[in-house]
Structures are given as structure tokens and as C-alpha cells.
Amino acid sequence: MKRSPALVPLLIVAAALVLALGPFVLPPFYVRVGQLMVYSAGLAVAWAILGGFAGYASFGHAAFIGVGAFAAGLVENQFSALAPGLLLALGLAVGGGACAVLSAAVAYPILRLRGTFFSIAMLGVCHVCAEVNNNVDFFQGSMGINFPPLAPASMDPADFFFWLYLAAGTIVMLIAWLIWRSRFGAGLLSIREDEDTARMLGVPTERYKRLAFVISAVLTGLLGVIYAHALGYITTDSVYRDDTNLNLIVFSLLGGMGTLFGPVIGAFLLVFITQVILGRLLDFHLFATGLLLVLLVLGAPGGVLGVVRGWRVRRRAATAPAE
């Protein structure tokens, strides 16, 4: 039976509403874990618009977290007298705009590269942004930037940012779904499968790649602004993080690269593994993430959804009547 196109966004919103009940029933520790889960899921889906749909896996998306966060912080501190809601809106507009400008500026040269060359070039972009941020006094990267509080006095900040991350992640997911089912999304998938053939068939590959890159960067930057507010104080090292770059790849690989829901599944699983199962082994997190990446590539390249899909195919084949 064919599914209604409206079913997927309804399921996304319904899942978000169920998750929104978390702070009412979970201990504070698990609320903070939930914060990291929904934040990571939002980042993973934003990354997947370029890395999963179009097949351009970025190793440097933390650049947009940092650019968005610092751009917002520099401007917000000039207008700190504004109401918290207006201040957040201003920060999101400035942070998203800065990421749009940066991504549009680097898209033309960097998207001429493919595969590993593109991935490494993006890592270079991230490191260049971090060095500029750290060494140019205007950006205050070495000194750090304080962010004014957003949460109402009557509300626990952990609960407030859980709901804020959840709202932002839901919006990112809905945008990804709209792209996924559109002609633009079909074009990105064709680029992932065979870019040269897609171009010969009339797909405007360069325009589609640049647009996916800018959308992915802006959504990542918006989440970076919220992350900076949740921290309250940021330095270059707290936002331009190589472990974030690695995690974004692992989220998609773990859940299912090139799928809509795979990055969300991967983010939830990896955060649960590192924060709950390995929570007392803080120095082991990066090693565990790298080991998981190797095991995924070798044993389950399709991720969790690939394993489930394979199991369903085998089950259907086993139950099919013999001819």
C-alpha cells in the first residue's frame, strides 16, 4: 500500500511531541543526554543533506558551528539589552547569514573536488577558520565570548535547551524531508550515484551541489548558535572540534548513509553509547568512535537501516512460496 506523502512529517512531529515529555519524566542526567542526542541528530541531518544525499562527505562541518556561534556572539553582545527572544532571533539571523556567506564563497572552488579530496579540503577549511578565529583579535577566539542567558528564571536551563534543540532539530528534519521528496532531492541522489551521468541527463549538478552545501551550512550554523547559548561561554576550542567532524560522519554511517532517518538513529545510538555506556571513560570516547567507524565500514557499510533492510529481504525470500 502506498504511503501518504503527509505521513512522514506527521510522524516526525508526533515523535518530537513524545520526546518533548522527556524533561517531565527523566532524571536531570538523562535530560542532558537527551539534549546532546537531539542536538547531534539535528547536526547529523543537516550534514546529510550534503554528505548523504549528494555524496559529498564533509570532514569540516564544525567550521559552520564555529562561524555561526562566534558571529552571533559578537553581534548579540552589542545588543544585550534586547529581550531574550529577540536576542536569540538576532543571533540566529546573524549566525545563519555568516554561514551562508562563507559557504557560498567556498562552494565554487571546493565543490570542484570530489571524494577524499573534497573531504580533506573541508577539514582544511575548518582548521583555517579556527586559526583565523583564534589569532585575529576582532573575533575574540582566544579570549572567548560570553552569551547572555535565554532561559526564563522559572525554568530549568537544561529543560529549556532540550526543548529548544528539539524544536530546531524537528525543523531541520522537516526541511530535509522536503528536500528528499523534491526534484532537487532526486537530483542530489543522482549526483551521489553518478555525477557525470546526472550531468549528461540534464541535472544542473553544479547549482544543486552549491545549494545543498549552503543549506547544510546554514542549518549547521543555526544549531551552532543554540549550542553556544547552551554553553554560555565559548572559545575557539569549544566549537571548532575535530571530534564533532568525525562524529557527523559516524552518525550517518551508523544509522545508514544516504537515508532520511539514518543520521537520527545513528546520533541517538552513538550518544547513548558514549555518554551512558562509556560515560565514565571520558578519554575513551574518541577511540571508541574511531573503532566503531572501522567496524561499520568493514562489517555493516549500510548501517542499522541497511542491516534491517537486508534482514527484511531475507525474511521475505524465506517466506515466499516456492514456484
N, C-alpha and C positions, 0 to 999 in steps of 0.2 A: 504494500500500500504506500502510495506517495505521500510524503510528509508535507504539511502545510508550510510555506515559507515563513509564516509568522510564529511557528512553533519554537524555533531556536531562540529568538530574542525573548520570548515569554519564559522559556526555561532559564535563560541567563538571569533575567530579572527575578524570577522566583528563587533561584539559588542564592542570589545576593540578599534577598529578603530573609531567607532562612539563616544565612551567615550573620546577618545583622543582629540576630538574637544572641550571638556569642558572648558579648560582654555581660549579659544578664545572667548567664548560667556557668561561665567558665571562671576558674581562678585567675588572678592577675597575671601569673606567669604565662598561662596559655593564651590570654588576650594579647600579650606582647608577641608570642609566637604567631598568633593569628595575624597581627599587624604585618610581620615580616612575610607571612605567606601571601597575603593579598597584595602587598607592595611588590613582591617578587613576581607574582602572577601577572600583574599589570605590566611590569617591565618586560617579562618574557613574551607577552602577546605583542607589545609594541616592537620588540626586536624581531619577532617572527614575521611581521609584515614585510620586512626586507629580507631577513635571513631564511625564513621558512617558505614564504610564498614565492619570492623571486629567486631564492637560492643564493643570495649574496650574503654569506655569513660574516658578520662584523665581529672582529675581536676588540673593538674600541668604543663600544656604545656608552661606556661610562663617561666619555667626553661630554655627552649631551646632558648627563646627570649633573656634572660639574658646571658646565656653562649655564644651564638653566638655574641652578641653585645660586651661583655667585651673581649672575645678572639680577636675579630677583632680590638678593640680599642687599646689593649696592643701592638699588632704587628704593626698596622698602625703608631702608634706614634714613632716607631723605624725606620720607612722608610718614614717619612713625606715629604721627598724631591721628591718622585716619582710624576709623573703626576697623576691628579685626577682619570682618568680612570683606570690606573694600580693600584692605591691605593685601589680603590673600589674592583677591581678584587682580589687583595691580601686579603682584608678584608673578602670578600665572601668565598674565599677558606679556610681561617683560621677559620672563624666562623662556616661554614658548617662542616669542619673537626672536630672541637671541639665537635659539637653536635653529629656527627656520633660516635665519641669515647665514649662520655657519654652515649648515648642511647644504643650502643652495650654493654657497661659494665653493665648497669642496666637492660637490657631487659631479660636476662636469669632468674634472680631471681624474678623480679617484674611481668613478664607475666605468672608466675605460679599462680598468684592470679586472681580472676575473680570478675566481678560485682563491688559492692561497695568497696570491699577490694582493688581491683586494683585502683579504683578512688582515694580513700583516701591515698593509698601508693604513688601515683603520686603527690598528694598535699604535702606529706611529702618530696618527692624528691625536689620539688620546694623550699620549705622552707629551707631545708638543703643547697641547692646551694646558696640561698640568704644569709644565715648566714655565710657560708664559704667565700663568696664573700665580705661580709661586715666586717669580722673580721680578715682575712688574709691580711696583708699589701701588698703583691705582687699583689693582684687583684685590689687594689685601689677603692674598692666599696664604702667605706665611704667618701673618698676624691672626687671621681668622675673622669671621663675621658673626655677630650675634643677630638672632631673629627674634622679633617681638612675639610674645605668647599669643596664641589664637584661641585656645580652648576657653570656654566660659568658666568663671570661677566656681560655678556649681557643678561642673562636670569633671570627671577624672580625665586628665590628658591622654592616658592610654586608650580609654574608650573613644574619646573624640577622634584621635588619629586612626584608630581602627576603622571607624565609620567613614572617615574622610578617604582613607586608602581604598576602602571597599567601593565607595561611590566612584572614585576615579578609575579603579580597575574595571568596574562594570561598564563605564563609558568607553574605555579603551576596547573592551571585549565587543561591545556593540558596533563600534567603528570597524573593528577587524572583521566582524560578521558581514557588515555592509560591503566591505571591500571583497570579501571571499565570494559572495554571490553575485558580484557585479561583472560587467565586461572587463573592467580594469583588473579585477582579481583573476579572471580567466587568462588575461594577458600576462600577468605576473607568473602564473603557474606554467604557462607555455614557455616563458623565459627560463624558468627553472629547469624544465625538461630539455629544451634545446633552443638556445637563444638565436642561433643563426637561422634555424628553420623558422622560428617565430617571426624573425625579421622578413624573411622571404615571403611569408604568408600575409604580410601586411601589418603585423603588430608593431606599433610605434615603440620599439623596445627602449630607446634612449629616454623618451619622455616618461614612459611608465616607470623605469628604474629611478629616475630622478624624483618623480612624485612619491614613490614608495619610500625612498630614502628620506625625503623631507617630512613626510607624515610620521614615519617611525621615529625620527629625531625629535620632532616637536612633542609627541606623546611621551617619549622618554624624558624630555626636559621638564614637562609639566609634573610628572611623578617625582623628578628630582627636586622641584620646588617644594612639594609637600614633604618629601624626606628631610630637606633642610630645616623646615619648620619643626618637624618632629624631633630632630636632634637639638634644635635651639641654638647651636653654635657649630660652625663648620670651618674646617681648614682644607687646604688642597688635598691632603692625605685622606680626609674622611669622605670625599666624594669621587675623586679620580682613583678608583680602586681596581687593581688588576683581578682580584678575586671576583668582583662583580662582572667583569668582562668574561671570565671563564664560566661563571655560574649561568649567565644568559644562554650560553651555548649548551650547557649541560641540561638546563631546563627543557629545551626543545628536544634534545636527543633522548632524554629520559622519558618524556611523555610521548613523543612522536614528531619528528621533524616534518615540517610542511603541512601539518594539520591545524585545525582551528582550536581544538581543546587540548591538544597535546602539551603545549607550553604551560597551561594552567595545572594540569596533572603533574607534570614534571616539577614545577615550582613548589607545589604543595608537598610532594614526596621528598624532595631534596631538603627543604627547610625542616620538615619533620625529622628526617634522618640526622641532620647536622645539629639541630637545636634541642631535640628531645632525646633521641637515642645516643648521640655523641655529645650531649650538652656539657659534660664535664671534661671533655677532651678538646679544649678550645684550640690548642696548637695542632690538632689532628684534622681540622676541618678541611684545609686546603689539600692535604694529602688524600683525604677520603674523597673529595670532589674529583681530583685528578684520577684516582684509581677507578672511581665509578665511570668516568669518561672513557677510560681504556676498556673496561669491561663491556660497556654499552656498544662501543664501536665493534668489538670482537664478537660479542655474544648476542646482542639484540639491537641491530642497527635501526630497526623500525620503532624502538622504544616500547613503552607499555601498550600503546594503541596498536602497534604492529604485532606484538605478541597476541593481543586479544583478537585482532583480525585474523591472524594465522590459525588460532585455535578455532574460531568460528568456521573458517573454510574447511578445516579438517573434520570438524564435527558434522558439517553439512554433507561432506563427502562420505563420511562413515554411515550416515543415516539415509542417504539417497538410495532408492530402490535399485536393485541390480537389473540390468537390461538383459 
